[in-house]
Amino acid sequence: MSEVKGEYNNRIERYNLTAIALHWVMALLIITLLALGYYMVDIPKGVPNRADYFNLHKSLGVLATFLIFLRAGWRWTHPAPKLPSNVPGWTVSAAWWSHLLLYVCMVLQPLTGYLSSSFNKYGVKFFGIELPKWGWEDAALRDLFMKFHHLIAALLVALILVHILAALKHLLVDRDGIFQRMLLGKNESTKTT
């Protein structure tokens, strides 16, 4: 393999089908949860069906929690493919840290939401099935966990935007095949520049 820029083929390792499916299902679910969360908090109390939005948000949050742990377990037992050798060290480090922060937020976000709901009278229902409360009715604790829930949501939005911009850079600017690792399709040698 020649070290001259633009003159070598570099075989790009791809994620497996399970990792790809979990990535895109989680992406869709998290974006839905964020959009629904930001929408529902502006619905005035007393509006018919307001509770339906909150219950849907909580149900999807519980589903996301299960998928997050499934995805983390899969990632633990199936490490991510190595990046091509021509990727700069700072990019590798930035990718590692941003992915770690995404996983931390994906765990803390539903946890703080569940705790906030555990300290109010409504609790959490998973598509109509009442789940155990981890607390008692306490407005101060409910509000504290909800503040963390909101802060983590803002951080999650920022991290998702960075993730999307980095992916688009790999696709449109670098054209190094890294974006394609998370798409369905056969593994092909990718010409890097």
C-alpha positions as semicolon CSV with decimal commas, in nm:
position;residue;x (nm);y (nm);z (nm)
1;M;0,000;0,000;0,000
2;S;0,151;0,330;-0,110
3;E;0,157;0,620;0,133
4;V;0,104;0,871;-0,148
5;K;-0,226;1,049;-0,089
6;G;-0,501;0,938;-0,325
7;E;-0,305;0,649;-0,476
8;Y;-0,399;0,352;-0,263
9;N;-0,693;0,132;-0,195
10;N;-0,783;0,082;0,167
11;R;-1,031;-0,195;0,250
12;I;-1,295;-0,047;0,479
13;E;-1,422;-0,281;0,750
14;R;-1,798;-0,259;0,790
15;Y;-2,026;-0,299;1,088
16;N;-2,230;-0,620;1,090
17;L;-2,602;-0,626;1,014
18;T;-2,707;-0,630;1,381
19;A;-2,495;-0,324;1,464
20;I;-2,627;-0,139;1,157
21;A;-2,989;-0,220;1,243
22;L;-2,946;-0,119;1,609
23;H;-2,777;0,207;1,506
24;W;-3,054;0,318;1,270
25;V;-3,343;0,200;1,490
26;M;-3,188;0,382;1,787
27;A;-3,126;0,694;1,578
28;L;-3,489;0,706;1,467
29;L;-3,617;0,633;1,817
30;I;-3,397;0,894;1,988
31;I;-3,483;1,166;1,736
32;T;-3,854;1,079;1,780
33;L;-3,820;1,095;2,158
34;L;-3,640;1,430;2,147
35;A;-3,894;1,581;1,907
36;L;-4,188;1,445;2,107
37;G;-4,030;1,563;2,433
38;Y;-3,977;1,917;2,310
39;Y;-4,328;1,924;2,161
40;M;-4,520;1,786;2,459
41;V;-4,375;2,019;2,723
42;D;-4,541;2,312;2,546
43;I;-4,887;2,154;2,552
44;P;-5,091;2,347;2,812
45;K;-5,240;2,153;3,100
46;G;-5,605;2,074;3,046
47;V;-5,566;2,008;2,672
48;P;-5,745;1,683;2,585
49;N;-5,511;1,389;2,522
50;R;-5,211;1,576;2,668
51;A;-5,135;1,274;2,887
52;D;-5,125;1,051;2,578
53;Y;-4,815;1,235;2,453
54;F;-4,641;1,192;2,789
55;N;-4,737;0,824;2,810
56;L;-4,613;0,763;2,454
57;H;-4,287;0,944;2,538
58;K;-4,239;0,731;2,850
59;S;-4,322;0,407;2,666
60;L;-4,079;0,485;2,385
61;G;-3,821;0,583;2,648
62;V;-3,852;0,243;2,816
63;L;-3,819;0,074;2,476
64;A;-3,513;0,288;2,401
65;T;-3,359;0,188;2,736
66;F;-3,391;-0,179;2,650
67;L;-3,241;-0,120;2,304
68;I;-2,958;0,093;2,448
69;F;-2,849;-0,189;2,677
70;L;-2,889;-0,440;2,394
71;R;-2,677;-0,216;2,171
72;A;-2,413;-0,157;2,439
73;G;-2,393;-0,532;2,504
74;W;-2,360;-0,599;2,133
75;R;-2,089;-0,337;2,101
76;W;-1,907;-0,480;2,403
77;T;-1,902;-0,828;2,250
78;H;-1,856;-0,711;1,890
79;P;-1,604;-0,423;1,884
80;A;-1,636;-0,155;1,619
81;P;-1,438;-0,212;1,301
82;K;-1,099;-0,047;1,298
83;L;-1,070;0,284;1,120
84;P;-0,844;0,298;0,814
85;S;-0,480;0,366;0,893
86;N;-0,489;0,700;0,710
87;V;-0,741;0,852;0,955
88;P;-0,562;1,117;1,167
89;G;-0,511;1,037;1,535
90;W;-0,710;1,338;1,655
91;T;-1,010;1,214;1,449
92;V;-0,986;0,868;1,606
93;S;-0,971;1,024;1,953
94;A;-1,260;1,263;1,881
95;A;-1,471;0,975;1,748
96;W;-1,397;0,764;2,056
97;W;-1,490;1,044;2,299
98;S;-1,803;1,150;2,111
99;H;-1,928;0,791;2,095
100;L;-1,858;0,743;2,465
101;L;-2,052;1,062;2,547
102;L;-2,340;0,950;2,324
103;Y;-2,361;0,618;2,509
104;V;-2,343;0,790;2,850
105;C;-2,624;1,027;2,749
106;M;-2,829;0,741;2,602
107;V;-2,815;0,568;2,942
108;L;-2,860;0,873;3,166
109;Q;-3,143;1,027;2,963
110;P;-3,403;0,754;3,020
111;L;-3,274;0,695;3,373
112;T;-3,338;1,058;3,475
113;G;-3,675;1,052;3,301
114;Y;-3,775;0,734;3,483
115;L;-3,658;0,874;3,816
116;S;-3,844;1,199;3,759
117;S;-4,162;1,004;3,684
118;S;-4,102;0,781;3,987
119;F;-4,125;1,085;4,213
120;N;-4,465;1,197;4,085
121;K;-4,810;1,047;4,118
122;Y;-4,829;0,926;3,757
123;G;-4,527;0,698;3,738
124;V;-4,433;0,519;3,415
125;K;-4,652;0,298;3,203
126;F;-4,507;0,091;2,922
127;F;-4,780;0,101;2,660
128;G;-5,042;0,080;2,936
129;I;-4,855;-0,158;3,170
130;E;-4,770;0,016;3,496
131;L;-4,403;-0,020;3,586
132;P;-4,262;-0,008;3,941
133;K;-4,187;0,329;4,091
134;W;-3,841;0,383;4,232
135;G;-3,956;0,663;4,460
136;W;-4,246;0,837;4,624
137;E;-4,437;1,152;4,543
138;D;-4,185;1,433;4,593
139;A;-4,202;1,748;4,380
140;A;-3,848;1,862;4,463
141;L;-3,688;1,532;4,357
142;R;-3,915;1,510;4,052
143;D;-3,806;1,858;3,941
144;L;-3,438;1,787;4,013
145;F;-3,436;1,475;3,796
146;M;-3,637;1,657;3,529
147;K;-3,375;1,935;3,517
148;F;-3,108;1,670;3,456
149;H;-3,337;1,512;3,194
150;H;-3,362;1,846;3,011
151;L;-2,987;1,918;3,036
152;I;-2,896;1,575;2,903
153;A;-3,148;1,622;2,620
154;A;-2,970;1,944;2,517
155;L;-2,631;1,770;2,533
156;L;-2,768;1,477;2,335
157;V;-2,897;1,712;2,063
158;A;-2,552;1,876;2,041
159;L;-2,375;1,538;2,024
160;I;-2,615;1,411;1,757
161;L;-2,551;1,723;1,548
162;V;-2,174;1,673;1,580
163;H;-2,218;1,305;1,489
164;I;-2,424;1,392;1,179
165;L;-2,179;1,662;1,070
166;A;-1,885;1,424;1,112
167;A;-2,068;1,157;0,911
168;L;-2,143;1,407;0,634
169;K;-1,779;1,518;0,632
170;H;-1,671;1,157;0,580
171;L;-1,932;1,113;0,305
172;L;-1,899;1,442;0,115
173;V;-1,554;1,583;0,193
174;D;-1,321;1,298;0,287
175;R;-1,498;1,036;0,075
176;D;-1,310;0,775;0,274
177;G;-1,581;0,507;0,301
178;I;-1,629;0,551;0,675
179;F;-1,989;0,668;0,633
180;Q;-2,071;0,361;0,422
181;R;-1,963;0,130;0,707
182;M;-2,300;0,195;0,868
183;L;-2,506;0,133;0,552
184;L;-2,643;-0,192;0,420
185;G;-2,453;-0,330;0,123
186;K;-2,156;-0,537;0,034
187;N;-1,808;-0,452;0,153
188;E;-1,604;-0,303;-0,125
189;S;-1,257;-0,162;-0,143
190;T;-1,282;0,212;-0,115
191;K;-1,041;0,451;-0,278
192;T;-0,930;0,706;-0,022
193;T;-0,805;1,055;-0,085
